[in-house]
Amino acid sequence: MKRTMLWLATTLALGAGLLSPAAADTIETIRNRGKIICGTSPGVAGFSLQDAAGRWQGFDTDICRALAAVVFNDPEKTAFVPLTSKDRLIALQAGEIDVLPRTTTWTLSRNASQGVTFTAVNYYDGQGFMVTKKLGVTAAAQLGGASICVAQGTTSELNLADYFRKLGQKYEPAAFATSEEALRAYEAGRCDAYTTDVSALSANMLKFAAPDDHLVLPEIISKEPLGPWVRTGDERWFNLVRWTLFALINAEELGVTKANVQEMTKSTNPEVKRFLGLDGKFGEALGVSNDWVVRIIAAVGNYGESFERHLGKASRMRLARGPNELWTKGGLQYSPPFR
C-alpha cells in the first residue's frame, strides 16, 4: 500500500511539474560530469564571443569560469552552448545546461512561470535604437511610421510595442527568429532601425564594415537587468551562483584583485579575512571549499577587472560603467555582507 501511495504521489508531482531536473543536486551532477555546461549567446562582443582559437571570451563567460574555479579549482572545466533568444530558457529548464549567464532580462513572468530562477544582476542595461546617419533621425520619437528590426521571443519585441503605443504612433515591426537575422536585415537596409539592449547595439556596431555610418539614439526605453539564471528547485546551486557574482562585486569594493589576492590572504582586516575564507566556514555552508573566493579572484579577477577587460574604456566596446559602477561610486552594483 505504501509503495502504491508513493508511486501515486510521485506521478502526481511530475504531472504538476513539481519535480524538475533541478531536483537533483546540481553541484554533485557537475562534479560527476567533470565540467560546468553554460548557455551563452551565439556571439555578442564583450559578453560572449569565440576568439580566433575557438575559445569563448567575455563578461558573461567569466561567470562560468568563476564557477568552475569554485567547483573544480580549474576555470577551464567549462563547456559553452550557444543558444538563441527563443531557446535559451527552454534549454535551461530541460537540463541541457547548468546555468544561463547569457544576456537575459529578469522579468516577473520568466521568474514566476517558466521553471527558472534569476540569481542576481551582473549588468544593468536598457533598450535603445540604432539607425543609419543618412536617415536623418536624432531621437527615437522621430521613428513613427518606420520599419524596425527586432528579434522574436525577446523583451525587446514587447518593449518596442509598448513604446510606440505610449507615443500613440504606428511603426512597422520586422521580427526575425534570431538577433543575428534581425541585425543582418537592418544592415542590408530591409528596415529603418534596429532595436535591442544598448550594450548589444554597441557590440553589433563593431561588426559593420562602416560602423561610423550608424548611430545609437540617446533614448533608453526600458529597464533590462541582466544576469545568470538557474533552474528552479536547487537552492544550493542557486546560492552558489548568486554568491559567486556577489564575490566578484565585493572583491572590487575591498580592493582584492587577481594580482594581489594571494597577498591579501595575509590581511589582518577582519572583513577581508572573512571574505577570503580565513575566518568562518562560509564555503562549507555553500557546499564548496572555504577558499572559494580566492579561487574565483585568482581565476578571473574582480567585477571591475572583468568589466574593464571585456566592456570598459580599454576594450573594443569602450562602454562606461554607468549604473554598473559600485554603489560607493554612485552606481547600482552592491553586494550583501559576507558574514
Number of C-alpha atoms within 10 A of each C-alpha: 6 7 8 9 10 11 12 12 12 14 13 13 13 12 10 9 10 13 16 17 18 22 13 12 14 23 18 13 13 18 13 9 10 14 19 26 21 25 29 29 24 18 20 24 24 26 25 25 21 14 10 7 6 8 10 19 19 21 25 30 24 24 28 29 24 30 26 25 24 26 25 21 20 17 23 15 18 21 15 19 15 16 20 21 22 14 13 21 24 16 19 24 21 14 17 15 22 26 28 30 27 27 26 22 24 21 14 9 8 15 16 12 9 14 21 21 20 25 21 20 22 24 22 20 22 20 21 23 24 25 25 19 13 9 12 9 17 15 13 20 12 11 21 14 13 15 18 24 29 30 25 19 17 17 20 22 18 12 17 21 15 14 15 17 12 8 10 9 15 14 15 15 19 20 17 16 15 19 27 17 15 24 26 14 21 23 21 9 11 15 20 21 28 26 25 24 22 21 22 21 21 21 21 19 21 14 13 14 9 9 13 11 12 17 20 21 15 13 15 15 17 17 15 22 17 23 23 27 28 27 29 23 20 18 16 15 22 24 14 21 26 20 20 21 23 22 26 26 22 24 25 17 19 12 14 25 22 18 11 13 21 16 10 17 19 12 13 9 11 11 14 21 16 17 27 29 19 16 14 14 15 20 18 13 13 18 15 16 18 22 19 26 23 25 26 30 27 21 21 20 25 26 28 21 18 18 26 19 18 23 24 18 14 11 13 15 22 15 18 13 17 13 15 21 20 20 13 10 12 11 14 16 21 16 18 10 10 14 10
